[in-house]
Amino acid sequence: MPSKPPAKPPTPPQAPGEDDDVVVEERQKTSVPKRWRVVFHNDDYTTMEYVILVLVQFFHKSEAEAFHLMLTVHKKGSASVGLYPRDVAETKVDLVSQHAREHGQPLLVTAEPE
């Protein structure tokens, strides 16, 4: 007795207007850009008043919030003062550092990835 070839599974019916040659484009996955923290570091020379001034002027903090952040920097050695996209954080660091040098303050401000 001859053996029969295996039967093909039935193909599903196509919807009207459906074409076998459909081009499917891969979408690129987008991700939220990494945020960067601007960090103030404590030193023995920058005045507390100057740190408060910079926080109010460049980071739009209230006097009370700036005072609290200044005390955190003073007591703990450093404090994060804001989260920004990388280019904004680096620009703020550059502006604050330049302003500090022009006013004779050795304030150290850095940007670090979150």
C-alpha positions as CSV (number, residue, x, y, z in Angstrom):
1,M,0.0,0.0,0.0
2,P,1.4,3.3,-1.0
3,S,1.6,5.9,1.8
4,K,0.0,9.3,1.3
5,P,2.0,12.5,1.7
6,P,1.2,14.4,4.9
7,A,-1.7,16.8,4.4
8,K,-1.1,20.5,4.5
9,P,-2.9,22.4,7.1
10,P,-5.7,24.6,5.6
11,T,-4.7,28.2,5.0
12,P,-7.0,30.7,6.7
13,P,-9.2,32.6,4.3
14,Q,-8.0,36.1,3.3
15,A,-10.0,39.1,4.0
16,P,-11.2,41.0,1.0
17,G,-8.5,43.4,-0.3
18,E,-5.8,41.7,1.8
19,D,-2.5,41.3,0.0
20,D,0.2,38.7,0.7
21,D,3.0,41.2,-0.1
22,V,2.4,43.6,2.8
23,V,5.5,45.6,3.9
24,V,5.9,45.8,7.6
25,E,8.1,48.6,8.9
26,E,9.8,48.2,12.2
27,R,9.3,51.1,14.6
28,Q,12.2,52.3,16.6
29,K,11.7,52.2,20.3
30,T,12.1,55.6,21.9
31,S,13.1,56.1,25.4
32,V,13.0,58.9,27.9
33,P,16.3,60.7,28.0
34,K,18.3,60.2,31.1
35,R,18.0,63.1,33.6
36,W,21.0,64.7,35.1
37,R,21.3,66.0,38.7
38,V,22.9,69.4,39.4
39,V,24.9,69.0,42.6
40,F,26.3,71.7,44.9
41,H,29.4,70.7,46.9
42,N,30.5,72.2,50.2
43,D,33.7,74.1,50.7
44,D,35.1,76.3,53.5
45,Y,35.2,79.5,51.5
46,T,32.0,80.1,49.6
47,T,29.6,82.1,51.7
48,M,26.2,80.8,52.6
49,E,24.6,84.0,51.3
50,Y,26.2,83.5,47.9
51,V,24.9,79.9,47.7
52,I,21.4,81.2,48.5
53,L,21.7,83.9,45.9
54,V,22.7,81.4,43.2
55,L,19.9,79.0,44.1
56,V,17.4,81.8,43.8
57,Q,18.8,83.4,40.7
58,F,19.8,80.3,38.6
59,F,17.5,77.6,39.9
60,H,14.4,79.7,40.7
61,K,14.2,78.4,44.3
62,S,12.3,80.4,47.0
63,E,14.3,82.0,49.7
64,A,13.1,79.3,52.2
65,E,13.9,76.4,49.8
66,A,17.3,77.9,49.0
67,F,18.1,78.3,52.7
68,H,17.2,74.6,53.3
69,L,19.3,73.4,50.4
70,M,22.3,75.6,51.5
71,L,22.1,74.0,55.0
72,T,22.0,70.5,53.5
73,V,25.1,71.3,51.4
74,H,26.8,72.7,54.5
75,K,25.9,69.8,56.8
76,K,26.1,66.8,54.4
77,G,28.8,68.0,52.1
78,S,26.7,68.1,48.9
79,A,23.1,68.3,47.8
80,S,21.1,67.8,44.5
81,V,19.4,71.1,43.6
82,G,17.5,69.9,40.5
83,L,17.0,67.3,37.7
84,Y,17.3,68.4,34.1
85,P,18.0,67.0,30.6
86,R,21.8,66.7,30.1
87,D,22.3,69.9,28.1
88,V,20.3,72.0,30.5
89,A,22.2,70.6,33.5
90,E,25.6,71.3,31.9
91,T,24.5,74.8,30.9
92,K,23.5,75.6,34.4
93,V,26.8,74.2,35.8
94,D,28.7,76.4,33.3
95,L,26.7,79.5,34.1
96,V,26.9,79.1,37.9
97,S,30.7,78.3,37.8
98,Q,31.4,81.3,35.6
99,H,29.3,83.5,37.9
100,A,31.1,82.2,41.0
101,R,34.5,82.9,39.5
102,E,33.5,86.4,38.5
103,H,32.5,87.0,42.1
104,G,35.5,85.4,43.7
105,Q,33.7,82.3,45.0
106,P,35.2,78.8,44.7
107,L,31.8,77.2,44.5
108,L,31.9,73.7,43.0
109,V,28.8,72.6,41.0
110,T,28.7,69.4,39.0
111,A,26.2,67.5,36.8
112,E,25.8,63.8,37.3
113,P,23.6,61.2,35.6
114,E,20.5,60.2,37.6
